[in-house]
Amino acid sequence: MRVIRVETSSATILLTEAPEPKVKDRQTGEVAKDAVSGETLMKVGVVYIDEGESSLISVAVPESGVTEGLVVGAPVSLPGLIARPWESVFNGQARHGISYRAAAVAPGAFPAGRES
């Protein structure tokens, strides 16, 4: 499926959930790994605010991309943020959505001219 780069330069991104391992299979507890590197994937929750609209999203980040100093409620940066549409059939029902992935998550700043 298509990968869409997400422009973040004008957005405010606030951390809403601290990084934790991304679970691939809820029944077995299997942790998700990067298909190429085999590295553990972490998930972080953020609120993405841009042009007066906000969305709560979960972003997958390689474990090595999680930097120190992250504080829930504080701004973060998500370099290399991409969105990938997905669809699947589960228990006979079609499901679809958008998954997000970034190269890293690091403490950020509010865009110029914006304050909390």
Protein Blocks (a to p, Z undefined) as FASTA:
>chain_A
ZZddddfklpccddfbdcddddfblmnopacddfklopacddddddddeehiacdddddd
dfklpcghiaehiacddehiacddddddeehiacdddddddfbdcdddddehiaZZ
